[in-house]
C-alpha cells in the first residue's frame, strides 16, 4: 500500500483500534494474494513480532498455514537470537532457521557476512 507522507501523519493520529483494523485488512489481502504457502521473514524485531502476533491472535486458521523463517546472518544481536528461541517455544512453532552460505562468504573479497553491501563488488 502506498501512502503519502501527509496521509501517514494523519494515520498515525488515529486510535489504536483503527490501526489494528487496517493491519488486519492488509494481512488478509496479503494472504489472499498468496498463491503458495505464505511465509513471514521473522527477524525477532518489533515489526515482524507485531505482525506475527496480529496473525496469531486474529487469524488462527491462517496462522496454521504461515511459515516463519528466521534468517540468521551470523551477526544478529544476541537479544534477537534469544527472543527468537523464546518465541519458538512460547508459540509452539515449527519454524525455519536459515544460515548464510559460508561458501559465498569465503568467496567475498573482504570475507565478511554483510547485512548491507560493503562497497566491494563480487
TACORWO-V229914 format. One record per helix or strand. SS is the DSSP state (alpha for helix, beta for strand). FROM is the first residue (numbers start at 1). TO is the last residue. If there is no record, write none. Layout:
ss-><SS:SS>
from-><FROM:FROM>
to-><TO:TO>
//
This chain:
ss-><alpha:alpha:beta:alpha:alpha:beta:alpha:beta:alpha>
from-><5:16:39:46:60:67:78:96:102>
to-><12:33:41:58:63:72:90:99:107>
//
